[in-house]
Each structure stands twice: as C-alpha cells, then as structure tokens.
C-alpha cells in the first residue's frame, strides 16, 4: 500500500484507547527453514527471495513449464507460445492507475494472457484479477473506484501506536479482500496453475529474517483445501500491511512437531516490485531427467518473452516545501526513500529482462497527472486516476522500453563537439 498517503492521514483518525502489545510464538529458527510447513501445504507454496530457495523455486518453475508445454501440444502447438509476464508494484490508492490501465488494455483487444503475474502490496490486490484476465475487469474496476478510507482501515487509537503493534485495524481491508476473493475465483486460479502451468505470485516481507517471500498462490488454490480462499486472503492482506500502520499478519509454521510463527508485513518493505530473484539463473533449471531439462531450457531459449511492469506511483521530482517538524521531515524522507527504492527495482528488473531475453516494458504515473488525494483512499481521486490509466494505454504512450532516467546510448558513441 502507499505509505506516504496513509501516514499523512494518520492525525485525522486518532482517538485515545488502551492497548497491550500482543504476544506471539517463537520465530522459525534458521536451521528449520528448509523443513517447515505452512498449514500442512507442500514446500512449493512459498519461497524466500534471498537466494536460499532458488533450487526449490526452479523446480516449481520447471514443473510449471512441463504442464504448459503439455497443454500447448494438446492445443496443436509443438513449442511454447509467446510468454508475457506482469509485475505489479505497491502504491496504495495509486493502484487505481494499474487497474485502469489493465481494463483499458482489455478494451484495446491486445492484452495478453500472462504466463506469470506477481504483485506487491496494492499490486497484490490487483494481481488475482489481472491473472484471470479481462472477464474480471468489472470486479477490478469496482475494487478501485468504489472504495474509500473506511473500507480499508479503522483507527485503533493513539495508545495503539505507542504501545501496540499498529495504529489502524486492517479488519475492513480483510473483509474487502474476502468479499472479492470468491471460491469460484480461487478455483479458477488453481485450474490455470495445475492445467496450464501459469503462475500467480504474491510477495510479502518476513520481518523476522528479514527477507522477501514469494507465495505460490496457484499451488494453494489447487490444493483442494476448503480454507484456501481464507489462506490466500491472509497472504494478500500481509502483502498490503504497512508496518506500524496496519498490524502484521502472523504466519503459523510447523517443523519437527514444534510450532512457530513468522511476522509478515507489506512486501514493499523489501521491494516495490518483484519478478524472481536475480540469483536465479539457467543453471538452476534442472530436473530429475537431464535430457528433458535440456529440452525445456532450449525451448525456453526459443520462446519470445515480454515483461510488463506497472509501477503504481509517480517517478521523479515531487516538489514540496517541507516544514521544520519532526513528523513532516520523517514522513518526507520516507516517501523519498520509497520512491528511490521503486526506481531501483525497475532497474533490477531491467537487468533480469536483458539477461533472460525478455522485451522490457515499464509504466508509471507520469508528471502530467497533477491530481492529489485529499487523504488515504480518496474515492474521487482514485476514479480520476483509473480513467487516466485507461487513457494512457489507449493513447499508446504508456510503456517505456527503459527504466526512468536511463540513457541507452553508451558514452563511447557520443561524438565530441570537434568531431561534429
């Protein structure tokens, strides 16, 4: 979610109430990371994004590629079809930009079926709709044009901020997610994963490690568990839970007959947008059958691949005259830090795309959109931004082939004034 807008509106919702810091189980020890089970689900449901789970992540990806190739051959194809990937960033109410862009893309008739979709924070809330395609555009539009602040947060009081785990209660947001995430929707996500090998990943931050965690939502959806919608909703909530503003989501794990908990918060704490770790490379794409793994890798090399990144935020200068107040100074510094982190993430994904042969496409809210919200989740603001996103994709100007500020011309190709 967008920290700056939320933090800026904190003062409007403060009341005085007593609270105690809640207790928790012990964090999962480092030596048990590889054997711990989340809700009894198999290990391919979650991957730590610090490089330690690259082998497991690669096994999951290889299995998904097998299913995808099998599905393609049943459809009369001999090779992989073109692969498009979508990465959705955080941004709170600015998620209306991505929602508008996606629905406008559907209207153009050129939006691909994405092989993989990842989401962080508000991008996590968009991701299930984006993954399932244009038939869910109406629900996506409703989600980002009809909600307001009271649909997302409830004040817990000033003492909660001082002595508790968060200032706001995220119960309204959880209800919003549960109402949107129907059993039919979860079943559809599971089918896309198990039949076609399509992947939906949601990123959270394990604050105990600390490290990012990528959740394989398709595997959870395809597990057949009746509580799959509730489990997925908690993961989406965790991805959008700004530390200190919303309470963390405690994830229960079991290892060796013992029970532990991990503290999960907003995925944007680690990265504003993710695809997969830069440490994951071709050497990790192995399998039990070396010849089959080689065939899959070669087919992957021949595949035309595209990466689309939606950064639900403004990029670049955002001038403000900052007052000499500790709260204002800290808030402004945090917003600058998040903005710079987001730009760095766009560069990291550019590096991955160049290495792995993907056509790079990124979009963000341009400076020409000058509206500002009156507070967190300002409905009128979100409606304007939603329509702006639709207009941006319709105009053909939404995508950039390079990260913001990047000049692709090498210094060695710049002619000197004398040579000119």
Secondary structure, 3 states (H helix, E strand, C coil): CCHHHHHHCHHHHCCCCCCCCCCCCCCCCHHHCCCCEECCCCHHHEEECCCCCHHHHHHHHHHHHHHHHHHHHHCCCCCCCCEEEEEECCCHHHHHHHHHHHHHHHHHCCCCCCCEEEEECHHHHHHHHHHHCHHHHHHHHHHHHCCCHHHCCEECCHHHHHHCCEEEECHHHHHHHHHHCCHHHHHHHHHHHHHHCCEEEEEEEECCCCEEEEEEHHHHHCCCCCCHHHHHHHHHHHHCCCEEEECCEEEEEEECCEEEEEEEEEHHHCCCCCCCCCCCCHHHCCCCCHHHHHHHHHHHHHCCEEEEEEEEEECCCCCCCCCCCHHHHHHHHHHHHHHHHHHHHHHHHHHHHHHCCEEEEEEEECCCCCCCCCCCCCHHHHHHHHHHHHHHHHHCCCCECCCCCCCCCCHHHCCCCCCC
